[in-house]
Amino acid sequence: MKKWIKSIIEVNNEENMEENKECTRCGINHPIETYHYANKSNGIRKSVCKDCSYQYAKEHIAQDPIAHYYYMKRYVRENPDKYPGNHIAKSIPRKVGVYKITCVLTDDSYIGCSSNIRDRIYKHKKAYGRAKQKNLYKLIKEYSWEAFDVEVLELCDKKILFERETHYIQEHKPNLNNNKTK
Ligand SMILES: [Zn+2]
């Protein structure tokens, strides 16, 4: 058997053997995929499960929210690949359409429309605008723009823009569009 084929089989076997792993925090034997990677390139996972990591982070933030804020700012700057907000704007067209903004940490979302989606997203990123978006801006200020993901729902003709926006708001029921759904 060729050497490289053998090594692929060996790697697969190793993965199959290690299907569960005990979390060092809660002690529960979780499936391997419930652990974050410590190092994705060599496939090494953390010793604490995702739920425990999340819980730990929440407790940590509660202890010193200001220190956490500055830590996150630095972390986001140094790890742009992990935070979609840092590099979304270039993929968004300068066209007429409806878009959806979702906070990846809280799952809160907002649907809006604009005759130039990309310019509008830049405005959201800087967190200024009319009172109708105040829920969104409060959240952007709290979590920073890096925690938000933008999705273009539809590009359409300017004449039917508001009609299409209403359609998507009714369909997705985004919780940050309060004064539009009430
Ligand atoms: Zn755990």
Residues whose N, C-alpha, C, O or C-beta is under 5 A from the ligand:
A	BS01	ZN	C23 R25 C26 C49 C52
